[in-house]
């Protein structure tokens, strides 16, 4: 098992990419600290599935845009499972709105969840990693961190900042055998609970022929594609990789910038 003896903390673990990453890690022997913003019931259901796979789990509902709640999340995980070897900063929001309609509150909320949370979580988790001289930090970015698109000013700014933060963490903590990398999902077949965030996309559903023509591999990505990328970066197979990005986008970043 590729993660035997390791404990991973995964935010946004109740659904989509976070859920599948948790299940993938559990299959590979990891114990898990799982967090979600809203649904304790959904989080408990994921934890139950992970336990069936043999993983010890601890769950915490937390608003990761709040520093104190991030500190509590990590502290509770350490108390429950003893260590955190892998941090997957996955939780994010992606509202798509024209720049002139973005409020100050919207802007700061996107930055709080998409960028500041990784700073808070790293500050809480890194001391234990430094003490043990091992660790892998994985941030979930997106196409927004490698291209610019209309109606994504807040998300693009936050995810680009996250990439800079990950590079800085990688450089600072490499002497302690702690790695930091980013996974950039492309167009992924996930469920969305906030259709009002994606007005432009609602006019043309994801996965239609026009969209797929923009992806060299000719298909949408899946949550399994992203979970497997995270597994690689969490495992010792990537022990010589840090400060880098893994673009799981079907080759889309190679072609002209998308307008959808």
N, C-alpha and C positions, 0 to 999 in steps of 0.2 A: 504493500500500500504506500502510495507516494507521500501521504501526509501523516503517517502513523507517528504518534507522540507529539503532534502539533495541535495547538488550539488557535482557532481563527475567530476574529470578531468581524461580523458582516452587518453593515447598516442597510436599511431598505430591504430586509430579508423576508418580508411577508409575501412577496409576489414577484413575478417576472424574473429579471436577471438575478436579483438577490436571492430569491427562493431557489432557483436552479443551481446557483453557486453553492448555497448551503448544502443541498442534496449531493452535489458532485463532490464536495469536500468530505461529507460524511461517508460516502462510498469509498473514499480513499483514506479513511482512518482518522480524520480530524475530529476533535471536539470543538464545540461551537458556542459562541456568544452571539445571539441574534437580536437585532434591534429593528423597530419599526416606529413610525410616527403616530399611527392611528389605531390599528386594530390588534389588540391583544389576542383576540380569538384566532385571527389568521396566523399570527405569529406562533401561537401555541400549536396550531395544526401543522405548520412547517416543522416545528421542533419535534412533534410526535413522529413525523415521517423520518426525521434524522435519527431519532432514538431507535426506531425500528431497524435502521442501518447500522446500529452499534455505537452511535455518537453520544457522548454526554453533552447536554445542552443547557444553556441558561438564556432566558429571554427577558428583555427590558423594553418597555415602550418609552421612547425619549424623543424630544425635539432636538435634533443634533445642531440646529442653528444656535443653541444656547450652550455656552461654555460649561456652566455648572452641571447641566444634564449630561454632557459628554464625559465630564469627570466622573459622574455617578455611574454611567454606563460602564466605563472601563473598570472602576473600582469594584462594582458588583461582579463583573466578569472575572476579575482576578480573585475575589473572595470565593466565587463558586467553583472555578476551574484551575486556579493556581498560577496561570501564565497566559500571555497572549503572544503568540509567535507570528501571526499573520493578521494584518488589518486590511480589510477590503472596504474602502470608502465608496459605497455604491449609491446611497440615497441621493436623489436629486429631483428638482422640478425643472420643467422645460416649457414655460409659457412662451408662445410665439405671438408677439404683438408689435405693431409698428412703433418705432422709436418714440414718436411724438405722443403716443398714447400710454407709454410706460410711466407709471407714477413713481415717486420717490420710494413709497412703501413697497411697490413691486420690485424695484431695483434692489433694495436692501434685503428683501426676503430671498430673492434668487441668490445673491451673494452669500447670505447667511447659510443656506442649505448646500449650495453647490461648491463653495470655496472655504468659507470660514470654518465649517464643520471639520474639514480635513486638518486644519491647523489645530483645532481644539482636541480632536481625537489623537493626533500625533503627539501633542504635548503630554497627554495623559498616558499613552501607551509606550512611548519611547523609553522612559526611564527603565522599565522592566526589560525591554529588549537590549538596552545598553548594558545592563547588569549581566545578562546572560550571553551577551555578544552574539546575538543572532536575531533575525527578524526580516519580514518581507512586508512592505507597505504597497498596496495596490489601489490606485485611484481610478475610478471609472470616468473617463472623459467623454468623448463623442466627436462627431464630425465638426461640431462647433469649435473644437480646439485646433483643427487643422484647416478649416475653410471658413469663409464668411458667407452668411446667407441673409436674405431680407427677413425682417421681423424677429431677429434673434439677438438683439444688441446685448441684453442683460446676460443671457445664457452664454453667448460667445465670449463676452468679457470675463465672466466668472470661470468658465472652463479653460480659457487661455491662461488666466491667472493661476489656476490649479496646476497646469502643466509647468509653469515657472516654479511654483512651490515644490512640486515633486522633484524637479531637478536640483533645487537647493537642498532638500532633505537628503537626496541621494549623495550629494557631494559632502555634506557635513557628517553623515553617519556611516559612510563607507568604512572608515577605520574600525568601526565596531561590528563589522560583518552584517550590517543592516542595509537592505536594498530597498529602493523605492522606484516604482515604475507606474506607467499609466496604460490602461486598456481603452482604446477608442472604438466603441461600437458604431457601426454604420446604421443602415436601415434594418431594424430588428422587428420581428413579428411579436410584438408585445401588446398586452391590453392596456387601454388608457381610460382613466376615470375622469379626466378633465377635458372633454372634447372642445370646450370653449377656448382652450389654450392653442388649438391647432386649426384655426379658421381656414387658413390657406390650404392645409392638407385635407380638410373635410370636403373640399370641392373635388379632390381627386384622391381616392383611397390609396393607402400604401399597398404596394404590390401590383398596381396596374401596369399594363404593358409599357407605357411611356416611361414610368419610373424605373422599371427593370432594365430598359434599354440603356439607362445611365450607369448601370452597374456591370462592369466587365464580366463577373462571374454569372450574371443573369438571374440572380435570385435574391430574395431577402435573406438576411442573416437570421439566426435563431438564438434563443436564450442558451442553447447548448454550446453554440460557437463561443459565446462570451464566457460562459462558465468554464469551458475548457482552456481558454486563454488565461483566465485567472488561476486555474489549477496549475498551469505551467509556471506562472510567475510565483506562485506560492511554494512550489516544490523545489527541491534541490537541483532539479534539472536545469533551472535558470540561475544557478549560483554565481555565474559570471556576467549577469546582466543587471545593470542598475542605471538609473537616470535615463531610461529609454521609454519609447512608446511602442505598443503593439496595436497596429491599425487593423481591426477586424471589420473591414468595410467592403469586402468583395472587390477590392481594387478601385473603388470609386474615387479615391483622392487623386488618382492618376489622370482622370479626365477633367474636362472643363467644369468649373464651379457650377453646382446645381442651382436652379432658380425655384425649386419647389419648396 
